[in-house]
């Protein structure tokens, strides 16, 4: 059968929080602002953690 590997990212309001939401990404590995703003209204900026260096960046 056909099996699709869905990639997810983990999103949290506070970088020190362990309370993260799991969000599925689109085919191009992007996530829409509207999706994230639905979880965190008034979203103003995002930081992401580089999985290779484990460092937070803008």
C-alpha positions in Angstrom: 0.0 0.0 0.0 0.9 3.6 -0.3 2.5 5.1 2.8 3.0 8.8 3.2 5.6 10.0 5.7 4.1 13.1 7.3 6.7 15.4 8.9 5.7 17.2 12.1 7.2 20.1 13.9 6.8 20.9 17.6 5.6 24.4 18.4 5.6 26.0 21.9 4.8 29.5 23.0 7.8 29.6 25.3 11.2 28.1 24.3 11.6 26.8 27.8 8.2 25.1 27.8 7.8 21.4 27.5 4.2 22.0 26.6 4.7 21.8 22.8 2.0 21.2 20.1 2.8 18.8 17.3 1.9 20.4 13.9 2.0 18.6 10.5 3.9 20.4 7.8 3.0 20.8 4.2 4.6 18.9 1.3 7.3 21.6 1.0 8.0 21.3 4.8 6.4 24.7 5.5 3.8 25.7 8.0 1.4 28.5 7.3 1.3 31.6 9.5 -2.5 31.1 9.7 -2.0 27.6 11.2 0.4 28.8 13.9 -1.6 32.0 14.6 -4.6 29.7 15.2 -2.7 28.2 18.1 -1.1 31.3 19.3 -3.2 34.4 18.5 -1.2 37.6 18.0 1.9 35.7 16.9 4.7 38.2 16.3 7.8 36.2 15.7 9.2 32.7 15.5 12.4 31.1 16.6 13.5 27.6 15.5 16.0 25.2 16.8 18.6 24.0 14.3 18.6 20.2 14.7 22.3 20.0 13.8 23.5 22.5 16.3 20.6 22.5 18.8 20.8 26.3 18.8 17.8 28.6 18.7 17.8 31.2 15.9 15.4 33.5 14.1 
